[in-house]
Amino acid sequence: MSIGTAIALYFLFWWLCLFAVLPFGVRSQLEGGKVERGTEPGAPQKAHIGRKLSINSLVAAVVFAIYWFVTVRLGYSIDSIPSPFPQDR
């Protein structure tokens, strides 16, 4: 796996994990009991975006490490998955 491919895959894993990490620990203004005028009651009180980006980077690194181990060290690839549809070519 080249360095460019590794960076692209890490970015892909990072982006996908971001949508899983973002909702954790969010309390809406309505749940907190203090709704600012002119805002949506479901808007978060505090986003803690820096902490979430750090956690997301760690989660993406773990996912990428697992992917790298399975593909590079164990030698599996997408082609290793058996197809449920027979090919008559």
MIDOGU-122427 format. One record per atom (N, C-alpha, C): atom name; residue in three letters; x, y, z. Coordinates in steps of 0.001 Angstrom, whole numbers. Example, Ala and Ser with C-alpha at 12.3 -4.5 7.8 and 13.67 -1.06 7.14 Angstrom:
MIDOGU-122427
  a   r       x       y       z
  N ALA   13190   -5690    7800
 CA ALA   12300   -4500    7800
  C ALA   13200   -3300    7800
  N SER   12850   -2250    7080
 CA SER   13670   -1060    7140
  C SER   12900      30    7870
***
This chain:
MIDOGU-122427
  a   r       x       y       z
  N MET     859   -1168       0
 CA MET       0       0       0
  C MET     906    1230       0
  N SER     672    2098    -947
 CA SER    1489    3304   -1042
  C SER    1045    4319      24
  N ILE    1876    5314     263
 CA ILE    1573    6322    1281
  C ILE     350    7148     879
  N GLY     210    7420    -413
 CA GLY    -958    8172    -883
  C GLY   -2259    7408    -652
  N THR   -2231    6105    -912
 CA THR   -3400    5267    -671
  C THR   -3717    5209     813
  N ALA   -2687    5080    1646
 CA ALA   -2895    5021    3093
  C ALA   -3512    6318    3615
  N ILE   -3038    7453    3131
 CA ILE   -3591    8742    3568
  C ILE   -5045    8881    3116
  N ALA   -5318    8491    1888
 CA ALA   -6692    8578    1377
  C ALA   -7630    7674    2168
  N LEU   -7196    6463    2486
 CA LEU   -8034    5551    3257
  C LEU   -8229    6048    4688
  N TYR   -7171    6590    5298
 CA TYR   -7329    7136    6651
  C TYR   -8336    8287    6642
  N PHE   -8252    9161    5643
 CA PHE   -9212   10268    5546
  C PHE  -10632    9738    5378
  N LEU  -10794    8706    4561
 CA LEU  -12107    8103    4373
  C LEU  -12635    7527    5683
  N PHE  -11804    6773    6398
 CA PHE  -12214    6226    7689
  C PHE  -12493    7341    8689
  N TRP  -11680    8400    8673
 CA TRP  -11874    9524    9589
  C TRP  -13225   10184    9340
  N TRP  -13541   10403    8073
 CA TRP  -14784   11073    7710
  C TRP  -15992   10214    8092
  N LEU  -15933    8908    7855
 CA LEU  -17039    8024    8200
  C LEU  -17213    7912    9711
  N CYS  -16111    7850   10437
 CA CYS  -16196    7754   11902
  C CYS  -16723    9050   12514
  N LEU  -16499   10166   11849
 CA LEU  -16954   11451   12376
  C LEU  -18456   11451   12606
  N PHE  -19209   10875   11681
 CA PHE  -20658   10859   11823
  C PHE  -21111    9936   12950
  N ALA  -20285    8987   13341
 CA ALA  -20610    8126   14472
  C ALA  -20248    8796   15801
  N VAL  -19205    9613   15807
 CA VAL  -18718   10229   17051
  C VAL  -19461   11521   17393
  N LEU  -19903   12271   16404
 CA LEU  -20508   13583   16659
  C LEU  -21683   13571   17641
  N PRO  -22606   12622   17588
 CA PRO  -23756   12709   18491
  C PRO  -23475   12339   19947
  N PHE  -22334   11752   20255
 CA PHE  -22060   11315   21628
  C PHE  -21945   12497   22581
  N GLY  -22649   12428   23697
 CA GLY  -22542   13431   24745
  C GLY  -23207   14755   24455
  N VAL  -24080   14809   23478
 CA VAL  -24730   16068   23120
  C VAL  -25977   16252   23982
  N ARG  -26067   17408   24621
 CA ARG  -27272   17793   25354
  C ARG  -27847   19010   24663
  N SER  -29128   18912   24357
 CA SER  -29765   20036   23681
  C SER  -30044   21154   24673
  N GLN  -30326   22332   24140
 CA GLN  -30671   23468   24994
  C GLN  -31953   23173   25765
  N LEU  -32871   22467   25146
 CA LEU  -34133   22126   25788
  C LEU  -33903   21182   26970
  N GLU  -33016   20211   26802
 CA GLU  -32688   19285   27895
  C GLU  -31976   20010   29030
  N GLY  -31158   20981   28676
 CA GLY  -30418   21744   29678
  C GLY  -31266   22777   30404
  N GLY  -32427   23093   29863
 CA GLY  -33329   24029   30518
  C GLY  -33077   25491   30190
  N LYS  -32153   25780   29299
 CA LYS  -31857   27164   28951
  C LYS  -31810   27304   27435
  N VAL  -32904   27802   26863
 CA VAL  -32995   27975   25414
  C VAL  -32740   29445   25095
  N GLU  -31721   29697   24267
 CA GLU  -31410   31056   23840
  C GLU  -32454   31523   22848
  N ARG  -32864   32770   22977
 CA ARG  -33850   33317   22049
  C ARG  -33293   33308   20637
  N GLY  -34165   32934   19692
 CA GLY  -33778   32949   18289
  C GLY  -33025   31716   17830
  N THR  -32879   30715   18698
 CA THR  -32186   29487   18304
  C THR  -33146   28309   18389
  N GLU  -32771   27249   17739
 CA GLU  -33543   26011   17765
  C GLU  -33380   25358   19139
  N PRO  -34470   24940   19780
 CA PRO  -34354   24290   21097
  C PRO  -33539   22999   21059
  N GLY  -33472   22359   19900
 CA GLY  -32700   21122   19790
  C GLY  -31221   21343   19536
  N ALA  -30792   22596   19421
 CA ALA  -29376   22891   19197
  C ALA  -28570   22519   20441
  N PRO  -27347   22052   20266
 CA PRO  -26555   21654   21432
  C PRO  -26156   22849   22294
  N GLN  -26052   22579   23608
 CA GLN  -25580   23621   24526
  C GLN  -24109   23910   24271
  N LYS  -23305   22889   24332
 CA LYS  -21863   23011   24087
  C LYS  -21474   21911   23111
  N ALA  -20790   22274   22052
 CA ALA  -20465   21290   21016
  C ALA  -19259   20425   21382
  N HIS  -18273   20971   22112
 CA HIS  -17034   20251   22457
  C HIS  -16391   19665   21200
  N ILE  -16323   20461   20146
 CA ILE  -15875   19960   18856
  C ILE  -14408   19544   18868
  N GLY  -13572   20239   19615
 CA GLY  -12155   19862   19674
  C GLY  -11957   18483   20271
  N ARG  -12670   18206   21347
 CA ARG  -12573   16886   21988
  C ARG  -13112   15807   21053
  N LYS  -14202   16103   20363
 CA LYS  -14785   15115   19466
  C LYS  -13874   14834   18274
  N LEU  -13206   15851   17753
 CA LEU  -12280   15639   16648
  C LEU  -11081   14808   17084
  N SER  -10616   15024   18314
 CA SER   -9508   14216   18843
  C SER   -9921   12763   19012
  N ILE  -11088   12545   19598
 CA ILE  -11587   11176   19774
  C ILE  -11805   10529   18416
  N ASN  -12350   11285   17476
 CA ASN  -12586   10756   16143
  C ASN  -11283   10354   15469
  N SER  -10236   11141   15644
 CA SER   -8946   10802   15044
  C SER   -8398    9502   15612
  N LEU   -8566    9296   16913
 CA LEU   -8112    8042   17533
  C LEU   -8931    6849   17048
  N VAL  -10239    7012   16965
 CA VAL  -11098    5924   16493
  C VAL  -10754    5584   15043
  N ALA  -10565    6586   14211
 CA ALA  -10206    6349   12810
  C ALA   -8840    5681   12698
  N ALA   -7907    6033   13570
 CA ALA   -6589    5398   13552
  C ALA   -6692    3920   13916
  N VAL   -7525    3586   14873
 CA VAL   -7727    2179   15245
  C VAL   -8375    1410   14091
  N VAL   -9394    1992   13471
 CA VAL  -10055    1339   12341
  C VAL   -9072    1153   11187
  N PHE   -8263    2175   10918
 CA PHE   -7277    2069    9845
  C PHE   -6219    1010   10181
  N ALA   -5796     936   11439
 CA ALA   -4800     -63   11836
  C ALA   -5344   -1478   11650
  N ILE   -6599   -1679   11981
 CA ILE   -7212   -2992   11770
  C ILE   -7272   -3311   10281
  N TYR   -7698   -2335    9487
 CA TYR   -7751   -2532    8034
  C TYR   -6355   -2841    7485
  N TRP   -5348   -2089    7903
 CA TRP   -3982   -2303    7422
  C TRP   -3488   -3692    7797
  N PHE   -3739   -4122    9037
 CA PHE   -3293   -5432    9492
  C PHE   -3936   -6543    8666
  N VAL   -5227   -6419    8429
 CA VAL   -5939   -7469    7695
  C VAL   -5492   -7520    6232
  N THR   -5270   -6371    5613
 CA THR   -4917   -6371    4195
  C THR   -3430   -6585    3941
  N VAL   -2583   -5903    4688
 CA VAL   -1142   -5975    4412
  C VAL    -494   -7175    5091
  N ARG    -757   -7354    6368
 CA ARG     -94   -8426    7112
  C ARG    -717   -9799    6859
  N LEU   -2057   -9865    6818
 CA LEU   -2717  -11156    6607
  C LEU   -2951  -11459    5133
  N GLY   -2911  -10452    4284
 CA GLY   -3011  -10660    2848
  C GLY   -4414  -10754    2290
  N TYR   -5407  -10406    3070
 CA TYR   -6781  -10429    2560
  C TYR   -7057   -9183    1735
  N SER   -7994   -9307     807
 CA SER   -8407   -8166      -7
  C SER   -9885   -8326    -328
  N ILE  -10420   -7369   -1049
 CA ILE  -11815   -7445   -1470
  C ILE  -12023   -8681   -2349
  N ASP  -11021   -9033   -3130
 CA ASP  -11132  -10198   -4003
  C ASP  -11168  -11508   -3221
  N SER  -10772  -11501   -1952
 CA SER  -10790  -12705   -1131
  C SER  -12190  -13074    -651
  N ILE  -13121  -12148    -746
 CA ILE  -14492  -12408    -302
  C ILE  -15191  -13223   -1381
  N PRO  -15747  -14393   -1008
 CA PRO  -16421  -15196   -2036
  C PRO  -17693  -14516   -2524
  N SER  -17927  -14608   -3806
 CA SER  -19092  -13991   -4414
  C SER  -20307  -14902   -4266
  N PRO  -21449  -14361   -3884
 CA PRO  -22657  -15193   -3782
  C PRO  -23240  -15516   -5153
  N PHE  -22766  -14833   -6198
 CA PHE  -23267  -15038   -7547
  C PHE  -22195  -15734   -8371
  N PRO  -22504  -16901   -8921
 CA PRO  -21492  -17581   -9731
  C PRO  -21235  -16841  -11043
  N GLN  -19993  -16882  -11465
 CA GLN  -19620  -16250  -12717
  C GLN  -19370  -17334  -13748
  N ASP  -20113  -17280  -14835
 CA ASP  -20027  -18313  -15871
  C ASP  -19151  -17896  -17041
  N ARG  -18185  -17089  -16833
 CA ARG  -17351  -16605  -17941
  C ARG  -16215  -17512  -18195
***
